Amino acid sequence: MPDVINTVLDVAPGDHLDRIRDSRPAAKENSQRTYDALFTPVDTADVTRVERLAVAAFVSRLHRQEELADHYAVALGAVDANLLALVVTQADAGLTTGPYGTYAETGLAAESSDGPRFAVSEEGALELGSRLSAALEHAHLLVFRPREASPEALQRLLDAGWSTTGVVTLSQLVAFLSYQIREVHGLRVLATTEA
Amino acid sequence: MTETTQTAETTETAGVAERAAERVTIHHDVAHPEAFTREPLGWLPWLTPLREDELTERHYEGLVEPARAKNDYFALLARDPEVLGARTRTDLDIFYNTDGGLPRAERELAAAATSRVNGCVFCASVHARLAVKESGRDADVDRLLADGVTTDLDPRWNAIVAASVALTATPPTFDGSHVRALREAGLADEEIVDVINGSAFFNWANRLMLSLGEPRLPRRRASA
């Protein structure tokens, strides 16, 4: 499959940015392999492909990273246009800036900061179902206030029908997207800042 | 023992293991770090890692190093072995490929600064130790942990920390001013990519470490 970071950045093989990325060839190759493993998985028993695309469309839109938000919106829209509309509505209701949150560590209490705790609307939950609603709420937690992650948050996923393996894949998905979005953002800024 | 009994026992055992895997573990009576620290910490999973007797070739391929089967964090992530394997190989190249690019110490600095902003006490402890090991600058690294990412280190380290912090914000605030500051501090574009890679990767790692388990202080020996 073509390298998705190069594709969304419109980088051709041999361009300055591509040559720089090639100085870390295994990182470049395995970033793509992670993408392939998440979106063309060998096993969809615990997380369906549509669920993966819905979370990706949500997380990329929360980051307001235009290239990847478009990429994942197109991919989700191609399989379920109605679901894309629902996810966009939820993401737009969840826009904020991070990271924030309350530290569990008492010595860091002075650094705790407050911010929104996103919940899918009642109407949204009816249409998305409990599994996907819980996934989007957890994704928002991981994107904006990862320091507030807790066993209780994982219990909410299990209660909504996620398996342990499914939670691992969902966590990898949100965490990988947090990386991929920053790669695209950072490389684009580097390429467009004149020497 | 009849065959029927054996089957019933096997089914019962499998059922117990299955239920144990589908629950959250809350750890009581654990000593937690109460601030950022360079002290070695443990990590306790909230979900059930795979046991060694559950691992197949597919899982070992994802673990990359077989010894990682004994580490709860990797044994938990091995539930999705293809993703774990690609994650680990990305990590190793970004941090340990010393064919050109940024000195190792400054890649670890980017990882520690990112972990400091996101609030991952466990990740910050590991990468603060590595930054000190590679640079010898224990006082500077300790100040980053104690005072936070706006502490004054030196122009080059300040530029690396500021770039990592800006890239870690959601949405990222990393812009041309950060690239110019890194270039003024003497970094070539091949080194700036290592800063971007190191910080971006810790936005991945922090979210796994923070959300699948918790740090713990090492048990003190009674004689210590």
Interface residues (C-beta under 8 A of the other chain):
Chain A: H16 I20 R21 S23 R24 P25 A26 A27 E29 N30 S31 R33 T34 A37 L38 P41 V42 L62 H63 R64 Q65 T97 G98 P99 G101 Y103 A104 E105 T106 G107 L108 E111 L141 L142 V143 F144 P146 R147 A149 P151 E152 A153 L154 Q155 L158 S163 T164 T165 V167 V168 T169 S171 Q172 V174 A175 F176 S178 Y179 Q180 I181 R182 E183 H185 G186 L187 V189 L190 T192 T193 A195
Chain B: A21 E22 R23 V24 T25 I26 H32 P33 E34 A35 F36 W46 L47 T48 L76 L77 R79 D80 E82 V83 L84 G85 A86 R87 R89 T90 L92 D93 I94 N97 D99 G100 G101 V117 N118 G119 C120 V121 G148 L167 T168 A169 T170 P171 P172 F174 D175 G176 H178 V179 R180 R183 D189 E190 I192 V193 D194 I196 N197 S199 A200 F201 N203 W204 A205 N206 R207 L208 L210 S211 L212 E214
